[in-house]
Amino acid sequence: AQLATALGERPMIVPLPAVVAQPLAALLERRALARGQAQEPQLTRYTLATLGYSQTFDPADAAARIGYHPRHDALASLLAEAERMR
């Protein structure tokens, strides 16, 4: 939501249970392949895999073990870049 706002967009969020989304994505992929489409469908099994699971990594263990602290806040950097792009 913060990224969309920074880009001046309003995302459309549609709840879709995995039991429906997985077969739908597979069907859309097969249809695109059968039609010889160069562009992938809006919903793919890969998209579901990346969006359906947390991609957040906690650096606390690295900080405790080796004193690692990120130089930049990932979210703040992403939002700043989005503002520049806008």
Sine and cosine of phi, psi and omega as CSV:
sin_phi,cos_phi,sin_psi,cos_psi,sin_omega,cos_omega
0.00,0.00,-0.66,0.75,0.00,-1.00
-0.91,0.41,-0.64,0.77,0.01,-1.00
-0.91,0.42,-0.71,0.71,0.02,-1.00
-0.86,0.51,-0.69,0.72,0.03,-1.00
-0.88,0.48,-0.70,0.72,0.00,-1.00
-0.89,0.45,-0.50,0.87,0.01,-1.00
-1.00,0.02,-0.05,1.00,-0.02,-1.00
0.97,0.24,0.45,0.89,-0.03,-1.00
-0.92,-0.39,0.33,-0.95,0.11,-0.99
-0.84,-0.55,0.98,-0.21,-0.06,-1.00
-0.94,0.33,0.51,-0.86,0.10,-1.00
-0.98,-0.20,0.92,-0.38,-0.02,-1.00
-0.98,-0.17,0.85,-0.53,-0.04,-1.00
-0.87,-0.50,0.93,-0.37,0.05,-1.00
-0.91,0.42,0.77,-0.64,-0.02,-1.00
-0.61,-0.79,0.93,-0.37,-0.02,-1.00
-0.87,0.49,0.57,-0.82,-0.02,-1.00
-0.85,0.53,-0.57,0.82,-0.01,-1.00
-0.89,0.46,-0.42,0.91,0.06,-1.00
-1.00,-0.08,-0.66,0.75,-0.10,-0.99
-0.91,0.42,-0.67,0.74,-0.04,-1.00
-0.87,0.49,-0.81,0.59,0.02,-1.00
-0.90,0.43,-0.57,0.82,0.03,-1.00
-0.90,0.44,-0.71,0.71,0.02,-1.00
-0.88,0.47,-0.69,0.72,0.02,-1.00
-0.88,0.47,-0.67,0.74,0.03,-1.00
-0.89,0.46,-0.71,0.70,0.01,-1.00
-0.90,0.44,-0.60,0.80,0.05,-1.00
-0.91,0.42,-0.72,0.70,0.01,-1.00
-0.89,0.46,-0.64,0.77,0.01,-1.00
-0.91,0.42,-0.68,0.73,0.03,-1.00
-0.89,0.45,-0.65,0.76,0.02,-1.00
-0.91,0.42,-0.70,0.71,-0.01,-1.00
-0.89,0.45,-0.55,0.83,0.00,-1.00
-1.00,0.08,-0.10,0.99,0.00,-1.00
0.94,0.34,0.47,0.88,-0.02,-1.00
-0.94,0.34,0.72,-0.70,0.04,-1.00
-0.97,0.24,-0.55,0.84,-0.04,-1.00
-1.00,0.02,0.68,-0.73,0.01,-1.00
-0.95,0.30,0.42,-0.91,0.02,-1.00
-0.91,0.42,0.31,-0.95,0.00,-1.00
-0.90,0.44,-0.47,0.88,0.01,-1.00
-0.85,-0.53,0.85,-0.52,0.04,-1.00
-0.78,-0.62,0.26,-0.97,0.04,-1.00
-0.91,0.41,-0.55,0.84,0.04,-1.00
-0.91,0.42,-0.69,0.72,0.03,-1.00
-0.85,0.52,-0.70,0.72,0.03,-1.00
-0.88,0.47,-0.64,0.77,-0.01,-1.00
-0.91,0.41,-0.62,0.79,-0.02,-1.00
-0.99,0.17,-0.55,0.83,-0.01,-1.00
-1.00,0.06,-0.39,0.92,-0.09,-1.00
-0.99,0.15,-0.15,0.99,-0.05,-1.00
-0.75,-0.66,0.53,-0.85,-0.01,-1.00
-0.88,0.47,0.69,-0.72,0.05,-1.00
-0.92,-0.38,0.38,0.93,-0.05,-1.00
-1.00,-0.06,0.72,-0.69,0.03,-1.00
-0.88,-0.48,0.74,-0.67,-0.03,-1.00
-1.00,-0.05,0.89,-0.45,-0.02,-1.00
-0.99,0.15,0.13,0.99,-0.07,-1.00
-0.86,0.50,-0.65,0.76,-0.01,-1.00
-0.90,0.43,-0.67,0.74,0.03,-1.00
-0.91,0.42,-0.60,0.80,0.03,-1.00
-0.91,0.42,-0.68,0.73,-0.02,-1.00
-0.93,0.36,-0.63,0.78,-0.09,-1.00
-0.99,0.14,-0.68,0.73,-0.10,-0.99
-0.79,-0.61,0.13,0.99,0.03,-1.00
0.96,0.28,0.39,0.92,-0.01,-1.00
-0.97,0.25,0.74,-0.67,0.11,-0.99
-0.67,-0.74,0.83,-0.55,-0.01,-1.00
-0.85,0.53,0.61,-0.79,0.03,-1.00
-0.97,0.23,-0.41,0.91,-0.07,-1.00
-0.76,-0.64,0.55,-0.83,0.12,-0.99
-0.99,0.14,0.87,-0.50,-0.10,-1.00
-0.86,0.51,-0.72,0.70,-0.02,-1.00
-0.92,0.40,-0.70,0.72,0.01,-1.00
-0.88,0.47,-0.65,0.76,0.02,-1.00
-0.91,0.42,-0.68,0.73,0.02,-1.00
-0.88,0.47,-0.71,0.70,0.00,-1.00
-0.91,0.41,-0.61,0.79,0.03,-1.00
-0.90,0.43,-0.66,0.75,0.02,-1.00
-0.91,0.40,-0.63,0.78,0.03,-1.00
-0.89,0.46,-0.65,0.76,0.04,-1.00
-0.88,0.47,-0.67,0.74,0.03,-1.00
-0.90,0.44,-0.63,0.78,-0.02,-1.00
-0.92,0.39,-0.57,0.82,-0.05,-1.00
-0.92,0.40,0.00,0.00,0.00,0.00
